[in-house]
Amino acid sequence: MLYKRNPQLNKNGELIHLLSTEGLSKDILTQILDTASNFVSVNDREVKKVPLLRGKSVFNLFFENSTRTRTTFEIAAKRLSADVFNLDIARSSASKGETLLDTIDNLSAMAADIFVVRHSESGAPYLIAKHVAPHVHVVNAGDGRHAHPTQGLLDMYTIRHYKQDFSNLRVAIVGDVLHSRVARSDIHALTTLGAAEVRVVGPRTLVPADMASMGVRVFHNLEEGIKDCDVIIMLRLQNERMSGALLPSSQEYFKSFGLTEKRLELAKPDAIVMHPGPINRGVEIDSAVVDGPQAVILSQVTFGIAVRMAVMSIVAGNEA
């Protein structure tokens, strides 16, 4: 049965953890996007709260630095009326030698209901999800190079908001795909939601050799890769994850793969430009594009709160 193969689902096929967009059905992805639509309007209320997680405790466990993702998860949980606790990893027992699962056990003893986990090791959220009690839920906020499912989902929400239907879309994902958990989450979600064509664009040193096996078209020339695209998702150069000389310099990278206004003209006239952030202006994308009319980067941030509200409310509402 499906739930036995996918630890994110209960025996009824309902979402109880969000660990990856891989393996989730179109129905579940659509449920998350539709639920997020209901939460977008909460931003416009005088009192920006709904009571869905009142009395629940959400623990943000960020073993990697992140301002944007942690902040949006915190805002999302508070707007659902949850009690939110941000663990100071630098001062925590984990920095003193305590194992990851011992840390989880101690926090579970404090009546945790949801763990939001970012970790440098791929698979850490899976390990935690297999370990916690049935009533505890785990949301992956990024693990190693593996997955960043809520970023993938907010990207899908943004695309659907501006383009309505995935079936005729040509989407290009550009840049440091090798180190990008966002790229993988986007690819799995786009193919499941029925995008007409997904392209991966980047230098040979930053595109995994097995990318084509994921059902995407691979390009090593930016102009060819973005031609006639409806959506362009630019990725950050993750220098902190690179080892060895994968690139000559950031300046050389921009010359070949930086998105400029001139290059953007090769895409569809109504193409949208996205970026998971933080943005490196003048490295992967020109400031004129970031600040231009086709960029929807700030909308992604806004929609991210609603999507994370949707994810937490759905998993917390389902029993293991």
C-alpha positions in Angstrom: 0.0 0.0 0.0 1.1 3.6 -0.7 1.5 4.7 2.9 3.9 1.8 3.6 6.2 3.0 0.8 5.9 6.7 1.7 6.6 7.7 5.3 4.9 11.1 4.7 1.4 9.4 4.5 -0.8 7.6 6.9 -2.7 4.4 6.1 -5.5 6.5 4.5 -3.0 8.2 2.2 -3.2 11.5 4.1 -0.2 13.8 4.7 1.2 13.5 8.2 4.7 14.7 7.6 6.1 16.9 4.7 9.5 15.5 3.9 9.7 15.9 0.1 7.6 16.7 -2.9 8.8 13.4 -4.4 6.2 10.7 -4.1 3.3 13.0 -3.4 0.3 12.7 -5.7 -1.1 15.5 -7.8 -4.2 15.5 -5.5 -2.1 16.1 -2.3 0.0 18.8 -4.0 -3.2 20.5 -5.2 -4.8 20.1 -1.7 -1.9 22.1 -0.3 -2.1 24.8 -2.9 -5.8 25.1 -2.6 -5.6 25.3 1.2 -2.9 28.0 0.9 -5.3 30.0 -1.3 -7.6 30.2 1.7 -4.8 31.6 3.9 -3.5 34.3 1.6 -6.3 36.6 2.6 -5.3 36.3 6.3 -2.4 38.7 5.5 -5.0 41.4 4.7 -6.9 41.1 8.0 -6.6 43.5 10.9 -6.1 40.5 13.2 -3.8 38.2 11.2 -4.7 35.0 13.0 -6.9 31.8 12.7 -7.3 29.4 15.5 -6.4 26.1 13.7 -3.3 25.3 15.8 -4.4 26.9 19.1 -2.8 24.9 21.9 -0.2 23.2 19.6 3.5 23.6 20.0 5.8 24.1 17.0 9.5 23.8 17.5 11.8 25.3 14.8 15.0 23.3 14.7 17.4 25.0 12.4 20.7 23.2 12.4 21.7 25.4 9.4 21.4 29.1 9.3 18.3 30.6 7.6 16.6 33.9 8.2 14.0 33.9 5.6 12.7 30.3 5.9 12.7 30.3 9.7 11.0 33.6 9.9 8.2 32.6 7.5 7.7 29.3 9.4 7.5 31.3 12.6 5.0 33.8 11.2 3.0 31.0 9.7 2.7 29.1 12.9 1.8 32.2 14.9 -0.9 33.1 12.4 -2.3 29.6 13.0 -2.3 30.5 16.8 0.4 27.9 17.7 3.0 28.4 20.4 6.3 28.7 18.6 9.8 27.8 20.0 13.0 28.6 18.2 15.8 26.4 19.4 19.1 28.2 19.7 21.3 25.5 18.1 24.6 27.3 18.8 23.8 27.1 22.6 21.9 23.8 22.5 22.8 20.4 23.8 23.4 19.3 20.2 26.5 21.6 20.2 27.7 19.8 23.4 27.6 16.3 21.8 24.0 15.2 22.3 22.7 13.1 19.4 20.0 14.4 17.1 17.5 11.8 18.3 18.2 12.5 22.0 17.6 16.2 21.3 14.3 15.2 19.6 13.3 13.0 22.6 13.9 15.8 25.1 11.9 18.3 23.1 9.1 15.7 22.6 9.0 15.4 26.4 8.1 19.1 26.4 4.9 18.3 24.5 6.1 19.2 20.9 3.4 18.7 18.2 5.3 19.8 15.1 9.0 19.9 14.4 10.2 22.1 11.6 13.7 20.9 10.7 16.5 22.3 8.6 19.7 20.2 8.6 22.9 20.0 6.6 22.6 16.2 6.4 20.3 14.8 3.7 17.7 12.5 5.3 17.7 14.0 8.8 14.0 14.9 8.7 13.2 11.4 7.6 15.2 10.0 10.5 13.2 12.2 12.9 9.9 11.3 11.3 10.5 7.6 11.8 11.5 8.2 15.4 8.8 10.5 16.8 5.5 9.4 18.4 2.5 9.0 16.1 0.9 12.3 17.2 4.1 14.3 16.3 4.5 15.8 12.8 7.7 16.7 11.0 8.1 19.4 8.3 11.3 19.4 6.3 12.7 23.0 6.0 15.6 21.8 3.9 18.0 18.9 4.2 21.4 18.8 2.7 21.2 18.7 -1.1 18.1 16.6 -1.0 14.9 18.5 -0.6 13.2 21.8 0.3 9.6 20.9 -0.1 7.9 24.0 1.2 10.0 26.2 -1.1 9.0 23.9 -4.0 5.4 24.3 -3.0 5.5 28.0 -2.7 7.1 28.1 -6.1 4.2 26.0 -7.4 1.7 28.3 -5.8 3.4 31.4 -7.4 3.4 29.7 -10.8 -0.2 28.7 -10.5 -1.2 32.2 -9.3 0.3 33.9 -12.3 -0.2 31.2 -15.0 -3.3 29.3 -13.7 -2.6 26.0 -15.5 0.6 24.0 -15.6 -0.2 21.8 -18.6 1.1 24.3 -21.3 4.0 25.7 -19.3 7.7 25.5 -20.3 9.8 26.1 -17.1 13.5 26.7 -16.9 15.5 26.1 -13.7 18.8 27.9 -14.1 22.1 27.8 -12.2 23.7 25.7 -9.4 21.5 22.7 -9.8 24.2 20.4 -8.4 23.9 21.8 -4.8 20.2 22.9 -5.0 17.6 21.1 -2.9 15.1 23.6 -4.3 15.7 22.5 -7.9 14.9 18.9 -7.0 11.7 19.8 -5.1 10.6 22.0 -8.0 11.3 19.3 -10.6 9.3 16.6 -8.7 6.4 19.0 -8.2 6.3 20.4 -11.7 6.4 17.0 -13.3 3.6 15.7 -11.0 1.5 18.8 -11.7 1.8 18.2 -15.4 4.1 20.9 -16.7 4.6 20.6 -20.4 8.4 20.9 -20.3 10.9 21.3 -17.5 14.4 22.5 -18.4 17.6 22.5 -16.4 20.1 25.1 -17.4 23.7 25.5 -16.1 27.4 24.9 -16.6 28.4 21.3 -16.9 30.2 21.5 -13.5 26.9 22.5 -11.8 24.4 20.1 -13.4 24.4 16.5 -12.2 25.0 13.9 -14.9 21.8 12.1 -14.1 19.5 15.1 -14.5 17.9 13.8 -17.7 16.6 10.7 -15.8 14.3 13.0 -13.8 12.4 13.8 -17.0 13.9 17.2 -17.7 15.8 18.7 -20.7 19.3 19.7 -20.0 20.9 22.8 -21.5 24.4 24.2 -21.0 23.7 27.5 -22.8 21.5 30.1 -21.1 20.1 31.6 -24.3 19.0 28.2 -25.6 17.7 27.1 -22.2 15.4 30.0 -21.6 14.1 30.6 -25.2 10.3 30.7 -25.3 10.0 29.8 -21.6 7.0 30.8 -19.5 8.7 30.6 -16.2 12.4 31.1 -15.3 13.5 30.0 -11.8 17.0 31.4 -11.0 19.0 29.6 -8.4 21.6 31.0 -6.0 25.2 30.0 -6.4 25.8 28.0 -3.2 29.5 28.7 -2.7 29.3 27.3 0.9 28.5 23.9 -0.5 31.2 23.9 -3.2 34.4 22.0 -3.0 37.1 22.5 -5.6 37.2 24.8 -8.6 33.7 24.3 -10.1 33.6 27.9 -11.4 36.4 30.3 -12.6 34.7 33.2 -10.8 31.3 34.7 -10.1 32.0 37.4 -12.7 32.6 34.8 -15.3 29.5 32.9 -14.2 27.4 36.1 -14.7 28.8 36.6 -18.2 27.6 33.2 -19.3 24.6 32.4 -17.0 23.5 35.7 -15.4 19.9 36.7 -16.3 19.9 40.2 -17.9 17.1 42.2 -19.4 18.5 41.4 -22.9 18.5 37.7 -22.3 15.1 37.8 -20.7 13.7 39.0 -24.1 14.4 35.4 -25.4 11.7 34.1 -23.1 7.9 34.6 -23.6 6.9 38.2 -23.4 4.8 37.4 -20.3 7.4 35.1 -18.7 7.8 35.4 -14.9 11.2 35.4 -13.1 11.5 33.6 -9.8 14.3 33.2 -7.2 14.3 31.3 -3.9 16.6 33.9 -2.3 18.8 35.2 -1.0 19.6 37.0 -4.3 23.1 37.7 -5.4 22.6 40.7 -7.6 25.1 40.8 -10.5 26.0 37.1 -10.0 23.0 35.0 -11.0 20.7 37.8 -11.9 20.9 41.5 -12.9 19.4 44.1 -10.6 17.3 45.5 -13.5 15.6 42.1 -13.7 15.1 41.7 -10.0 13.5 45.1 -9.8 11.7 44.8 -13.2 8.0 44.0 -13.9 8.5 40.3 -14.7 10.1 39.4 -11.4 7.7 37.9 -8.8 10.3 37.3 -6.2 8.6 39.2 -3.4 5.3 37.5 -4.2 7.1 34.2 -3.5 8.0 35.4 0.0 4.4 36.5 0.7 2.9 33.3 -0.7 5.4 31.3 1.3 3.7 32.2 4.6 0.3 31.0 3.3 1.9 27.7 1.9 3.6 27.0 5.2 0.3 27.7 7.1 -1.4 25.2 4.7 1.3 22.5 5.3 1.2 22.8 9.1 -2.6 22.9 9.3 -2.9 19.8 7.0 -0.3 17.6 8.7 -1.6 18.5 12.2 -5.1 17.7 11.2 -4.3 14.1 10.2 -3.6 11.2 12.5 -0.8 8.7 11.9 
